[in-house]
Each structure stands twice: as structure tokens, then as C-alpha cells.
């Protein structure tokens, strides 16, 4: 991570100025993820609702990943116990 700085990002069709420590590559990656998920949301209801639905979709995806990783970790721990 780099020092904190002010940056301009584009989310959907709007520009936001944020203060971040993310380097350019990490910021571009995160912004791309948000925009990809936002493109899946019906933006006909307005930008603020689209942002809220994007947050809900990201939280849902994160929860699924967390469950899958937990399941994988449980299986690895179980396999390790069997090999002892």
C-alpha cells in the first residue's frame, strides 16, 4: 500500500473523489469489481438504489466465498487429522 492520497474513481456513470492508501493497480482492480457487479443491477431505479443493490450483491458474493473457504478449510483439517 502507498501513502494516503486523493483519487478520482468512476462508479457507474458518476465520478467520486476518495481518500485511499490503495496503489493504482489495487484501486483499478477494486473499482473494476464494483463496476462489474453494478452492471448486473437494474439502474433504472436511480443511481443510489443501484449502488445499494451493488453493495448487497457484493456482500452476497463475499458470504458465498466465505462459506466455500470455510468448507475447504474444514475438509483440509479433517484430512490432516486422518493422516496423523
C-alpha positions, 0 to 999 in steps of 0.5 A: 500500500502507498501513502494516503492520497486523493483519487478520482474513481468512476462508479457507474456513470458518476465520478467520486473523489476518495481518500485511499492508501490503495496503489493504482493497480489495487484501486483499478482492480477494486473499482473494476469489481464494483463496476462489474457487479453494478452492471448486473443491477437494474439502474433504472431505479436511480443511481443510489438504489443501484449502488445499494443493490451493488453493495448487497450483491457484493456482500452476497458474493463475499458470504458465498466465498466465505462459506466455500473457504470455510468448507475447504478449510474444514475438509483440509483439517479433517484430512490432516487429522486422518493422516496423523 
